[in-house]
Amino acid sequence: MGQRKRKRSSKKYSGKVDLRNIDKRVFKKSYQDKEMIIYEAVVYAVSLKKNIKMAYTEYMNEKGQVVNTILYYSTNTSRDAIDIVRYYKARFQMEFIFRDGKQYTGLANCQARSVEKIHNHVNYAMTAVNVAKAIIRKDIKKDQPCSCSIQDIKTELFNQFLLERIFINYDINPELQKNNELKRKILDFGKVAA
């Protein structure tokens, strides 16, 4: 009897992805603007046991130099890479809003049973978060980023309340120039340092 020759299956994958130095023959540029360049590729994820769409994103400074790289992915391989990046950013914004709602406006403290009361509670909690964020942004230009937290606005509003009580109880004129200089320092007292 002769030796059997096994037929080898063709190579399914071409190797591991080096995330520090991506192969630009595999990752194709799919989007570019002055802030970022996005490269995309469909690769096999061993941990997920399926193909995924990877969006390798390079963030640039004003000079066009890469300052940061972030890798996003989706199990929907037909989704555009720019959409994957946008969805991740929107998702994290939503998570921050829900976190603030749970921590500061009682979002998770509802004990109602009826659907209407639960809807009202959620709407009130989210409205309170949005009003607080509007208060934070009132003195900041729209194109300027804001890194203030709900805790900071809560601290400032408490300090403002306390300051008004002091002015009233000690019959101090809050409009005096001398008082205006120290007012901002007192309102910022206790805020988290940025």
C-alpha positions as CSV (number, residue, x, y, z in Angstrom):
1,M,0.0,0.0,0.0
2,G,1.2,3.4,-0.8
3,Q,1.3,6.4,1.5
4,R,-1.7,8.6,1.6
5,K,-1.2,12.2,0.8
6,R,-3.4,14.6,2.7
7,K,-4.8,17.6,1.0
8,R,-4.0,20.7,3.0
9,S,-6.6,23.4,3.3
10,S,-5.7,26.8,2.0
11,K,-4.5,29.3,4.5
12,K,-7.5,31.1,5.9
13,Y,-5.8,34.0,7.8
14,S,-2.6,35.8,7.0
15,G,-1.3,36.3,10.6
16,K,-1.7,38.5,13.6
17,V,-2.5,42.2,13.5
18,D,0.4,44.3,14.9
19,L,-1.5,47.2,16.5
20,R,1.6,49.3,17.0
21,N,2.5,49.2,13.3
22,I,-0.5,48.3,11.1
23,D,0.0,46.9,7.7
24,K,-1.4,49.5,5.3
25,R,-1.7,46.9,2.6
26,V,-4.4,45.3,4.7
27,F,-5.9,48.4,6.4
28,K,-7.2,50.8,3.8
29,K,-7.7,54.5,4.4
30,S,-11.5,55.2,4.6
31,Y,-11.7,58.7,6.1
32,Q,-9.5,61.7,6.7
33,D,-10.0,65.2,8.0
34,K,-7.8,67.7,9.9
35,E,-8.3,65.9,13.2
36,M,-8.1,62.2,12.3
37,I,-7.3,59.5,9.8
38,I,-9.3,56.2,9.9
39,Y,-8.0,53.0,8.4
40,E,-10.4,50.0,8.1
41,A,-10.1,46.3,7.6
42,V,-12.1,43.1,8.2
43,V,-10.1,40.7,10.4
44,Y,-10.9,37.6,12.4
45,A,-11.1,38.1,16.2
46,V,-10.0,34.9,17.9
47,S,-11.7,35.8,21.2
48,L,-15.0,36.5,19.5
49,K,-14.6,33.7,17.0
50,K,-15.9,35.8,14.2
51,N,-14.9,38.5,11.7
52,I,-15.0,42.1,12.8
53,K,-14.6,45.4,11.1
54,M,-11.7,47.3,12.7
55,A,-11.4,51.1,12.5
56,Y,-7.8,52.1,13.3
57,T,-8.0,55.8,14.1
58,E,-5.0,58.2,14.2
59,Y,-5.7,61.5,15.9
60,M,-3.6,64.5,14.8
61,N,-2.6,67.8,16.4
62,E,-2.6,71.2,14.6
63,K,0.7,70.4,12.8
64,G,-0.6,67.1,11.3
65,Q,1.4,64.9,13.6
66,V,-0.1,61.7,15.1
67,V,-0.6,62.2,18.8
68,N,-2.9,59.3,19.6
69,T,-4.2,56.1,18.1
70,I,-7.4,54.3,19.1
71,L,-8.8,51.1,17.8
72,Y,-12.5,50.7,17.4
73,Y,-14.3,47.6,16.2
74,S,-17.8,46.3,15.3
75,T,-19.1,42.8,14.6
76,N,-21.2,44.3,11.8
77,T,-18.6,44.1,9.0
78,S,-20.7,46.1,6.5
79,R,-20.7,49.2,8.7
80,D,-18.5,52.1,7.6
81,A,-15.5,52.8,9.8
82,I,-16.5,56.5,10.4
83,D,-19.8,55.3,11.7
84,I,-18.1,52.9,14.1
85,V,-16.1,55.8,15.5
86,R,-19.1,58.1,15.7
87,Y,-21.2,55.4,17.5
88,Y,-18.5,54.8,20.1
89,K,-18.2,58.5,20.8
90,A,-22.0,58.9,21.1
91,R,-22.2,55.8,23.3
92,F,-19.7,57.2,25.8
93,Q,-21.5,60.6,25.9
94,M,-24.7,58.7,26.8
95,E,-22.9,56.7,29.5
96,F,-21.7,59.9,31.1
97,I,-25.3,61.3,31.1
98,F,-26.6,58.2,32.7
99,R,-23.8,58.1,35.2
100,D,-24.5,61.7,36.2
101,G,-28.2,61.0,36.4
102,K,-27.6,58.0,38.8
103,Q,-25.0,59.9,40.9
104,Y,-26.6,63.3,41.3
105,T,-30.3,63.4,40.2
106,G,-31.7,60.2,41.6
107,L,-32.2,58.4,38.4
108,A,-31.9,55.0,40.1
109,N,-33.9,55.9,43.2
110,C,-37.4,55.5,41.8
111,Q,-39.7,53.2,43.6
112,A,-42.8,53.7,41.4
113,R,-44.6,50.8,39.9
114,S,-46.7,52.3,37.1
115,V,-45.1,52.9,33.7
116,E,-46.2,56.6,33.6
117,K,-44.6,57.4,37.0
118,I,-41.4,55.7,36.0
119,H,-41.3,57.6,32.7
120,N,-41.9,60.9,34.6
121,H,-39.1,60.1,37.1
122,V,-36.6,59.3,34.3
123,N,-37.6,62.5,32.4
124,Y,-37.2,64.6,35.5
125,A,-33.8,63.1,36.4
126,M,-32.5,63.6,32.8
127,T,-33.9,67.1,32.6
128,A,-32.0,68.0,35.8
129,V,-28.8,66.6,34.3
130,N,-29.3,68.7,31.1
131,V,-30.2,71.9,33.0
132,A,-27.0,71.4,35.1
133,K,-24.9,71.0,32.0
134,A,-26.5,74.1,30.5
135,I,-25.6,76.0,33.7
136,I,-22.0,74.8,33.3
137,R,-21.8,75.8,29.7
138,K,-23.5,79.3,30.1
139,D,-20.2,81.2,30.2
140,I,-18.3,79.0,27.8
141,K,-18.2,79.4,24.0
142,K,-19.8,76.6,22.0
143,D,-16.6,75.7,20.1
144,Q,-14.6,75.6,23.4
145,P,-14.5,72.2,25.2
146,C,-15.9,72.0,28.7
147,S,-14.6,69.5,31.2
148,C,-16.7,70.5,34.2
149,S,-18.6,67.9,36.1
150,I,-22.0,67.8,37.7
151,Q,-20.2,67.7,41.1
152,D,-18.6,71.0,40.2
153,I,-21.9,72.7,39.4
154,K,-23.4,71.2,42.6
155,T,-20.5,72.6,44.6
156,E,-20.8,76.0,43.0
157,L,-24.6,76.3,43.5
158,F,-24.1,75.3,47.2
159,N,-21.4,77.9,47.6
160,Q,-23.6,80.5,45.9
161,F,-26.5,79.7,48.3
162,L,-24.2,79.9,51.3
163,L,-22.6,83.2,50.1
164,E,-26.1,84.7,49.6
165,R,-27.1,83.6,53.1
166,I,-23.9,85.3,54.5
167,F,-24.7,88.5,52.6
168,I,-28.3,88.6,53.9
169,N,-27.5,87.6,57.5
170,Y,-24.6,90.1,57.9
171,D,-26.3,92.8,55.8
172,I,-23.4,93.0,53.3
173,N,-23.9,94.6,49.9
174,P,-23.0,91.9,47.3
175,E,-22.6,94.5,44.5
176,L,-19.5,96.2,46.1
177,Q,-16.4,96.0,43.9
178,K,-14.5,94.7,46.9
179,N,-16.9,91.8,47.2
180,N,-16.8,90.9,43.5
181,E,-13.1,90.2,43.6
182,L,-13.5,87.5,46.2
183,K,-16.9,86.2,45.0
184,R,-15.4,84.0,42.2
185,K,-12.8,82.4,44.6
186,I,-15.6,81.5,47.1
187,L,-17.8,80.1,44.3
188,D,-14.9,77.9,43.1
189,F,-14.0,76.7,46.5
190,G,-14.2,72.9,46.8
191,K,-14.4,72.2,43.1
192,V,-12.5,69.3,41.6
193,A,-9.2,70.5,40.1
194,A,-9.1,70.1,36.3
